[in-house]
Amino acid sequence: MSRMTFTPKTRPNAIVTCCTPNWLPLAACTLKSCVEQGGTQLADFYVVAMGLTEKHRADFQTFLTRHNFTATIIDGVLPQELVDRAPKRFSAAAFLRLTLDQMLDPTYKRVLYLDSDILALAPVAQVLNFDLKGKPLGAVEDYQSFPTRSGGHAKHPQSIGLPAGARYFNSGVLLFDWPKILRQKKLPECVERILGLSASGKKLSFPDQDVMNLVFANQWQRMPTRFNLISIVSDYFPETPVFRHFTRDHKPWHKVKGIGYSGYYQQYCAMLEGTPWAAMVQTGFTRLAPFISVGNYLRQRDSKTRQRYKKHLEG
């Protein structure tokens, strides 16, 4: 893949999200929430997308004009063999984060990648300025390496080849020390590993996330949970996060929602109102997702697990 012509840089950092056309409105909302939390003073905004039409681009510009901020669309391109090997339950666009080295100005200080089902709820400066202690990547530990009731650790990290007890991060929020990432060629290594695993017939549950954990083993700095508060962990730690990550199947903009999503629903409504995407937020009768809601209720009252996780995260 040859390098693209870089969009002129105006800030020292970049905030970027990646998507397919159906996720473009949500990616726009992710960026808008960063605007509301001081992001325009610190970073240029980008959406890396596959398969956009001129209508999609025009709708995106309408959203930007309504909310008075600037963001750039970059046409994402993936090697065909990577597209062919994308798991059915994930879009190939999930791999676009692994090609950002081909798309963003190499002189950025930090690049902050965000999934498109994220809202910024507190100033993003505390993330962009976080001390990575010399590591090329900052990320938040995923619950899949939290300790279990029996005292051991979840088995997923071991299942992909990490040692017992290894920490495993969620790839929805990634803070890159950009010059170091480019110098060490970590992202191309991730792509090569995915292609190699696919060619050998080995399957991973979360291809991009699993491979990133293998490539960045012992080379990532743990960030506070509030920097990427995923849905299950939010039940145990109901703090105000910097980034709230809606990782469950039911999202705030769906008609069927999880407990505590009404405020987020209103936030999406406000951002999409008056744009070509206003109808995306499902209105009318809504109901709670029953099994997820019961799980939320039980986790919120499980103080023993909360203390176990708290001790682990402070360790």
C-alpha positions in Angstrom: 0.0 0.0 0.0 1.5 3.4 -1.0 1.3 6.4 1.2 -1.5 8.8 0.6 -1.1 12.6 0.4 -1.6 13.8 3.9 -4.3 16.3 4.8 -2.6 19.6 6.0 -2.0 19.4 9.8 -3.3 22.3 12.0 -3.1 20.8 15.5 -0.4 18.9 17.3 -2.6 15.8 17.7 -5.2 13.9 15.8 -8.5 12.2 16.8 -9.7 9.6 14.4 -12.5 7.1 14.0 -13.1 4.5 11.3 -16.4 3.2 9.9 -18.5 2.0 7.0 -21.4 4.1 5.6 -24.0 2.9 8.0 -21.9 3.9 11.0 -20.9 7.4 9.6 -23.6 9.2 11.6 -22.4 7.6 14.8 -18.7 8.4 13.9 -19.8 12.0 13.4 -21.4 12.0 16.9 -18.3 10.6 18.4 -16.3 13.5 17.0 -18.9 16.0 18.0 -18.8 14.8 21.6 -15.0 15.4 21.5 -15.7 18.9 20.3 -17.9 19.5 23.3 -15.1 18.3 25.5 -12.4 20.7 24.3 -11.0 18.5 21.5 -10.8 21.3 18.8 -8.1 23.1 20.8 -5.9 20.0 20.7 -6.5 17.9 17.7 -7.5 17.6 14.1 -10.5 15.3 13.5 -10.7 12.5 10.9 -13.1 9.8 9.8 -11.5 7.0 7.8 -14.3 5.3 5.9 -14.9 2.7 3.3 -17.5 2.8 0.5 -18.9 6.3 0.9 -20.9 7.9 -1.8 -21.2 11.6 -2.6 -24.5 11.6 -0.7 -22.7 10.3 2.4 -20.1 13.0 2.1 -22.7 15.7 1.6 -24.6 14.5 4.7 -21.5 14.5 6.8 -20.7 18.1 5.7 -24.2 19.1 6.7 -23.6 17.7 10.1 -20.3 19.6 10.4 -21.9 22.8 9.3 -24.7 22.5 11.8 -22.3 21.9 14.6 -19.7 24.4 13.4 -16.6 22.2 13.5 -14.2 20.7 10.9 -13.4 17.1 10.2 -11.8 15.4 7.3 -13.0 12.2 5.6 -10.2 9.9 4.4 -11.0 7.1 2.0 -9.8 3.9 3.7 -8.2 1.3 1.6 -7.4 -2.3 2.8 -5.4 -5.0 1.1 -8.0 -7.3 -0.6 -6.7 -10.3 1.3 -7.4 -8.6 4.6 -11.0 -7.7 3.4 -11.5 -11.3 2.4 -10.4 -12.6 5.8 -12.7 -10.3 7.9 -14.9 -12.3 10.3 -18.6 -12.3 9.5 -19.6 -10.7 12.8 -17.2 -7.8 12.2 -16.9 -5.3 9.3 -13.6 -5.2 7.5 -13.6 -1.5 8.6 -12.4 -2.7 12.0 -9.0 -3.3 10.3 -8.7 0.3 9.2 -7.2 1.4 12.5 -4.2 -0.8 11.6 -3.5 1.3 8.5 -3.5 4.7 10.0 0.2 5.0 9.5 -0.6 5.2 5.8 -3.0 8.0 6.2 -2.1 10.5 8.9 0.7 13.1 9.0 3.8 11.6 10.5 4.6 14.7 12.5 1.6 14.4 14.8 2.6 14.1 18.5 -0.3 11.9 19.5 -3.0 10.0 17.6 -6.2 9.0 19.5 -8.3 6.3 17.8 -11.9 5.9 19.0 -14.5 3.4 18.0 -17.7 4.9 16.6 -19.9 3.7 19.5 -18.2 6.1 21.9 -19.2 9.4 23.5 -16.8 11.8 25.2 -18.3 12.9 28.5 -15.3 14.7 30.1 -12.3 16.8 28.7 -10.3 14.8 26.3 -7.1 16.7 27.2 -6.5 14.3 30.1 -6.3 11.4 27.6 -4.2 13.2 24.9 -1.7 14.4 27.6 -1.5 11.1 29.5 2.0 9.9 30.4 2.7 6.8 28.4 6.0 6.3 30.3 8.0 5.7 27.1 5.5 3.1 25.7 4.2 3.5 22.1 0.6 2.8 23.0 -1.8 3.6 25.8 -5.0 1.6 26.3 -7.5 0.4 28.9 -7.5 -3.1 30.2 -10.5 -5.2 29.0 -12.6 -7.2 31.5 -11.4 -10.4 29.7 -8.2 -10.3 31.8 -9.9 -9.4 35.1 -9.6 -12.0 37.9 -12.3 -14.6 38.3 -14.2 -15.6 41.5 -11.8 -18.6 41.9 -8.8 -16.3 42.1 -7.5 -17.0 38.6 -7.7 -14.8 35.5 -10.0 -15.0 32.5 -8.7 -17.4 29.9 -9.1 -15.4 26.8 -5.5 -13.8 26.9 -4.0 -17.3 27.3 -6.1 -18.7 24.4 -4.5 -16.3 22.0 -0.9 -17.0 23.2 -0.3 -14.5 26.0 1.2 -15.8 29.2 -1.0 -16.7 32.2 -2.1 -13.6 34.1 -1.2 -11.2 31.2 -3.2 -8.0 30.9 -5.3 -7.7 27.8 -6.5 -4.3 26.5 -9.7 -3.2 24.7 -8.9 -1.7 21.3 -11.8 0.8 21.2 -9.7 3.6 22.6 -6.1 3.7 21.5 -3.6 6.5 22.3 -0.6 6.3 20.0 2.8 8.0 20.6 2.7 8.7 16.8 6.5 9.1 16.0 7.3 6.0 18.1 4.5 3.9 16.4 5.8 4.9 13.0 9.4 4.3 13.9 8.7 0.8 15.3 6.4 -0.1 12.5 3.9 -1.7 14.9 0.8 -1.3 12.8 2.2 -3.0 9.6 3.3 -5.8 11.9 -0.3 -6.2 13.1 -1.5 -6.5 9.5 1.1 -9.1 8.7 0.2 -11.1 11.8 -3.5 -11.1 10.8 -2.7 -12.2 7.3 -0.3 -14.9 8.6 -2.8 -16.3 11.1 -5.6 -16.3 8.5 -3.4 -18.1 5.9 -2.6 -20.8 8.5 -6.3 -21.3 9.2 -6.2 -20.2 12.8 -9.1 -18.1 13.9 -9.2 -15.4 16.6 -12.3 -14.2 18.4 -11.4 -10.5 18.0 -8.8 -10.5 15.1 -7.7 -6.8 15.3 -7.8 -6.6 19.1 -6.2 -10.0 19.7 -3.4 -9.4 17.3 -2.7 -5.9 18.7 -2.4 -7.5 22.2 0.1 -9.9 20.8 2.1 -7.3 18.9 2.1 -4.8 21.8 2.6 -7.3 24.6 4.6 -5.5 27.3 4.7 -2.4 25.1 1.4 -0.7 26.2 0.7 1.6 29.1 -2.4 0.9 31.1 -4.7 3.9 31.3 -7.5 4.5 33.8 -10.8 2.6 33.3 -12.7 5.9 32.8 -10.7 6.5 29.6 -12.6 3.7 28.0 -15.5 2.7 30.2 -17.0 -0.3 28.4 -20.5 -1.5 29.1 -19.9 -4.4 31.5 -17.3 -2.6 33.5 -19.5 0.5 33.8 -21.9 -1.5 36.0 -19.1 -2.0 38.6 -17.6 1.5 38.3 -20.4 4.0 37.7 -18.0 6.9 37.5 -18.2 9.7 35.0 -15.9 8.5 32.3 -14.0 10.5 29.7 -15.1 8.0 27.1 -18.2 5.9 27.5 -18.0 2.9 25.1 -21.3 1.2 24.3 -19.9 -2.3 23.7 -23.1 -4.3 24.1 -25.5 -5.2 21.2 -28.2 -2.8 22.3 -27.0 0.8 21.8 -28.5 4.1 23.0 -29.9 5.0 19.6 -31.7 1.6 19.3 -35.4 1.2 20.2 -34.4 -1.6 22.7 -32.0 -0.1 25.2 -30.0 -1.0 28.3 -30.6 0.4 31.8 -29.3 4.0 32.2 -29.2 4.8 28.5 -31.9 7.5 28.4 -29.4 10.4 28.9 -27.2 9.1 26.1 -30.2 8.6 23.9 -31.1 12.3 24.4 -27.5 13.3 23.6 -27.6 11.4 20.3 -31.0 13.0 19.6 -29.6 16.5 20.1 -26.6 15.9 17.9 -28.5 14.4 15.0 -31.5 16.7 15.1 -31.7 19.0 12.1 -29.3 16.7 10.1 -30.1 14.2 7.3 -29.6 11.5 9.9 -32.2 12.6 12.4 -34.4 9.6 11.8 -31.6 7.2 12.8 -32.4 7.7 16.5 -35.4 5.4 17.0 -38.2 7.2 18.7 -41.7 6.1 19.8 -42.2 3.2 22.2 -39.0 1.9 23.6 -38.3 -1.0 26.0 -35.4 -2.3 28.0 -33.3 -5.3 26.8 -34.5 -7.9 29.4 -31.4 -10.1 29.9 -28.9 -7.3 29.6 -30.9 -5.2 32.1 -31.1 -8.0 34.6 -27.3 -8.5 34.3 -26.8 -4.7 34.8 -28.9 -4.8 37.9 -27.0 -7.8 39.4 -23.6 -6.4 38.6 -24.3 -3.1 40.1 -25.1 -4.8 43.4 -22.2 -7.2 43.4 -19.8 -5.4 45.8 -17.5 -8.4 46.1 -16.7 -8.5 42.4 -16.4 -4.7 42.4 -13.7 -4.9 45.2 -11.9 -7.7 43.4 -11.7 -5.8 40.2 -10.7 -2.6 42.0 -7.8 -4.3 43.7 -6.7 -5.8 40.4 -6.9 -2.5 38.5 -4.9 -0.7 41.3 -2.2 -3.4 41.2 
